[in-house]
């Protein structure tokens, strides 16, 4: 039931912090020292977040509820109250309302709801690591191409050419957002020819193991992995379903139907923004059943080891492969897709069926709406054949092409 001032005053601290709920996400957190802190728990873009609302009794119960209601109004309008607070704090810290960081966070809050989780995480991390520390406190209208080049070259000097290109793109989008709102007259990123300041892009496919015998060795190494159980399960499932790494680590239990033996990934998590069906082999279901006993009560199939209701880190699978002895130019988490594509083609499976299972996008927007179920019976059969084939590789058995078996 909702709190009262009398009840709050009577609360006594104990050895560990504890919470007392009020209503609509508002609660009071009581520390061992007796401090009483207001917190508002909310969800934005499918993520659980916390907003600090002040200290009791400086902030009364009525004031805390008013602040909660103001945050709920922002949520209803599609704005993350936490991100808005960061922008406001930047202004209070002496930054003008039209600094690059303030405008950048405002732009991010507007575009984030339409982006996949992995994309959102990458954008805000790159801005907070590479752009805001360098030009964030400058009025956006005062920035010139030379200032942006300083950001780009700083990234390039550590060898991250691809990230430099991406940050340049994000900066340009922020400037174009500012131009549209009359905060600056032009976008200086358009004055920069990246080919003149960055080395040519090194176009390479994601490293992967494609020789059948070596794949067998990889599978045996994964079975012997001695790290976290969730990481071992992620490796095992990654090979079987060959989805993109971000799709794997953001997998949620509500997306799986064990009776139909399928995983339906929502469009907003997919690179091509189209719903994707992953038929589950008996082996994939077995892996999921194993980890369900550990993480099945939570949201994510592969939660972060650090907790906080977050998914597994994007570096976890690659770090595990390094631990197994595979260098980054030999195998990556994304490389599971290349492994599957190469071997399935060599085994004679139909190209169209393989491509649809890889979710290589259909660019016709009309047909894309119906495309997620295309070749589904053939894909179900192929995914089971793939799992059986991997089992044979893992045991070192001689294998033969599967040509014609999906007919």
N, C-alpha and C positions, 0 to 999 in steps of 0.2 A: 504494500500500500504506500501512497505518497508520504514523503517525509513531513515533519512539522518542526518548527524551531525548538519546541520543548524537547522533542526526541533527539534532535541534533546535539543540544546542550548536554544531554545526559549520556551521550556516547563516550565510553572510556577506551583508551588505547590498549592494545594487547601486544604480544611479542612480535607479531607479523602484521604487515599492512593488510587492511581489509576494506571491502566496499559495502556501502549501503545504497540501494537503489531508490530513486525518487520516481520518475515517470518519463516516458518518451525519450529514453536514452540518457537522461541525466542521473548522475550518481555522485555520492560523496566518498572520497577515498581518505581513510584515516590511517596515519602513519604511526609507528611505534612511539614516536616522540610526542604524539598528541596533535600533530598538524592535521587540518581538515581541508582537503582540496576538492574543488568542484571539477568534474570531468563530464564531457558530453561524448557519448559513443554513437557513431553514425557510420553509414556505408556510403561510399561514393565510387562509381565505376567498379562495382563488384568487390570493393575492398573495404575492410573494416578499419576505421580510423578513430583517433581520439583528439578531442579539442579541450585544452585547459581553459576553464572559465573563471578562475580566481580562487582566493583563499577565504574560507569561512573563519571569523564572522565579518571580515572586511567586505566580502561579497555575501549579502544575505540570501536566504532561500528564495525570496521573491526576485532578487536581482539575477540570481543564477538561472531561474526559470525564464526570465526575460531574455537573457543572453542565449539560452538554449533555443528559444522560439525564434530569435533573430537568425540563428544558424540554420534552423529548419526552413525558414523562408528562403535563404540562399540555396539550400539543397533543392527546394521545389522549383527554383528558377534555373537549375542546372549548373550552379556554381559551387565549387568546393570551398567551404568556409575556412578550411585550413590554409589553402593556397591564397585566399584573399587576405588572411591575416598576415602571411609572410610578406605580401606586397605592401600592406599597410605598415608593417614593422620597418620595412626598408625605408619608407617615407619618413617615419618617426625618427629613424636613426640619422636623419639629416639628408637623405636622398630626396631629390625633387620628385614629384609625382610622375614625371615623364622620363625617368632614367631608364636605361636599357633593361636593367633587371626588373623593374616594376612593370614595364610594358611587356617584357618577355614572359613574365609569370602570368600576366593578364591574357596574353595570346595563348599560352599553354592551357590555362583554365578553360578557354573557349574551345580549343580543338581537341583536348584530351578525350572527351566523351565519345568521339567518333573513331578513336584509334584502338588498335589491339593492345592488350595489356603490355606485351613485350615492347611494342613500339613506344608507348607512353613512358615506360621506365627508362628506355635508352635516351629518349629526347631530354627529359628533365635531368638525368644524370650527366649527360654531356654538357648541357648548359651550365649546371651547377659546378662542374669540374673544370670546364675549359673556357667558358665565355664570361659568366658573371664575375669571377674573380679578377678578370682583366679589364673589362669595359662596363661591368654592371652598374657602377656608381656614376657613370657619365650620362648627362642628358642625351637622349637618343638623337636629338636634332644636331648635336655638336659632333657626332661621330662621322669620320670620313673613311675612305677606302684604306688609308694607311693604318688606321686603328684596327680594322678588321683583318688586315694582312698580318698584323702582329699576333692576333689570336690564332690564325691559321698556321703561321710558321712555328709558333710555340708548340702546337700539336705535332706538326711534321717533324720537328727536331727530335722527338722521342720515337720516331719511326711509324707513327700512326697516320699514314696518308689517307686511308679510307675514312677514318674518323674526321680528319681535317675537312674532307669534302662534305661529309654529312653536316658538320657544325656550320660550315659556310652556307649550306642550304637552310638550316634552321634560322640562322641570323637573317638571311634574306627574307624568309617568311615573316619574321618578327617586324622587320622594317616595312614590308609591304602592308602588314596589319596597321602599323603606325601611320603610314601615308594615308591609308583609307580613313583614318580617324582624325586627320588634320594635325597630328602631333609632330610631323616632320614633312619636309617637302619632297624628299627623294630617297631612294634605296641605294646606298653606296656599294652594296654587294654586287650590283650590276656592273660596276666599274672594274671588277676584278676578273682577270682571265686566269683561272686556276692552272691552266696548262703552262702559264709563264712562271708560276711560283712553286708548283708542286711537280714532283717527278711523275712520269706516266703511270697510270694505274696498272698494277700487277694483276692481270686477270688470271685467276687460278680457280679450279674447282676445289671444293672442300675435300681435304685429304681423306682417303678411304682405303680399306683393304678389299680387294676384289678377286684375288686368287682363291679358289675354293679351299685349298689346303690351309692357306693363311687365315681364312675366315673361320675354319674349324679350330685353329689355334686360338683365335680371338674369343670364340665362344667358350672354349675350355678355360681361358684366363678369366672371363667374366664369372663363370661358375665358381672359380676359386677365389673371387674377390673377398678380401677380409675387412673391408671398410664398413661403413654404415649399411644396415640392411636395406633401407629405403633406396640408397644409391645403387646397390646391387640389383634391386628389382627394377629400377629405372633403366639400367643398362640392358637387362634381360628383355624388358618390354620394348625398349627402343629398337632393338634388332628385329623383333617380331612385327612391329607395326610401322616402322620407318616413317613416322611423322616428323615434322620439324621440331627442333629442340624446345622452342618456346611453347609449342602445342603440347608437348609431352609434360613439361614441368608444370604447366598450368592446368593439367587435367583435373577435373572435379568429379567426385563420386556421382553426382546427380546426372552426369552425362552418359553413364554406362547402363546398359540394359543387358543383364546376364541371361535373361530368358531368350532374347533375340540374338545374343552373342554379338553385340555391336556397341560401338562408341560413336556417339554423334557429337561432333565438335561444332559449337555455335559459330555462325558466320563472323562475329566480331573478334574471334580468336584466330581466324584464318588469314593468311597473307592476301588471298584473293577476295576476302570478304564474302565467301560462299560457304554455306553449311557443308560439312564433310562427314561422310560415314566411313568408319573404319571397322570392317568385319573382324571379329575376334576369333582367332583359332583356339582350339582346345588348350594349347600351350599358353596363349596369352591370358585366357581366363584363369588358368591355374596360377599364373604369376599374380594376377589381380586378387585372387582369393587369398593368397599368402599374405599380401601386404594389407588387405582389408582388415585383418584382425588387429593390425597395429595402427592404421590411420583412418579406418572406415568411419569413425565417429566425427572426424573433422571434415573440412571442406575439400582440401586438396588430397589427391592420391599420393603425391610426393611433396609433403610440406617441408619447409625449411628446418634444418636441424636447430636453428636458433629460436624457433617458435615465432610468436607474434602474428600467427595466422597468415603467414606469407608462404608462397610456393618455394620450392627448391631453387637455390641460386643458379643463375645461368652458367656459372663456371663449374658446377659440381660434376657433371658428367665428363667434361673434358679433363678435369683434375683427376678423376678416377681412371681415365684412360692413360694419363701420364703415369699414375701410380702403378698401372699394370705393365708399364714399360713401352707404351706407344708414344712416340714423339708427335708433336703437333703437325708435322709434315707427313705422318704416316696414317693417323686415324683421328677423327673428331666425332662429336656427337651428331653433327649434321651429316657426317660421312656414312652413317647407317643408310641414308637414302640413296647415296651413290652405290653402296654395296648392293642393296636390293635391286636398284634399277639395272645395274650391269649384269648381275647374275640371272635375274628373271628374264632379261632379253636373251642372254646366252642360252638359257634353258628352253627357249622357244615360246614363251608366253606372249600373247598378243600385245602389241605395242599400245593400242588404245586402252586396254584394260590396265596395263601398268601405269600409264600416264594419268588415268583417272584416279587410281589409288594413290599416286604421288601428289594428287591435287595440284597438278600443273594447270594453271587457270584457263578457263574458258572465257575468252574476252568478249563474246557476244552476250550482252547483259540480259537479253530476253531468255536465251536458252540456258544461261547460267543459273537462273532461278529454279530450273528443274534438273540441273546437271548433277546434283549431289548423289542421285540414285542411279545414274547411268552405269550400265554394265554391272549392276550390283550382284546378280547371281554368279557371274563369272568371277567377280572380285572375291566373293565369299569362298569360292572353291580355290582360287589362287592363293589366298592368305593361309588356308589350311595346308595347301601343298608347300608353300614357302616355309611354314613352321616345321613340317615333316622333313623337308630338305635340310633345314638347319640342324635338326636332330641328327641326321645322318652325317653331316659334316662334323658335328661335335664329337661323334664317336669314331670318326676316321673312316667311315664306310665308303665304299665306292658308289658314286652316284651317277645317274644317267639323265639325259635331258627330259624335260617334262612336256615337250612339244606335242600339241594335240590333245592334252589331257583336260583342257578347259572347254572343249567342244560339248 
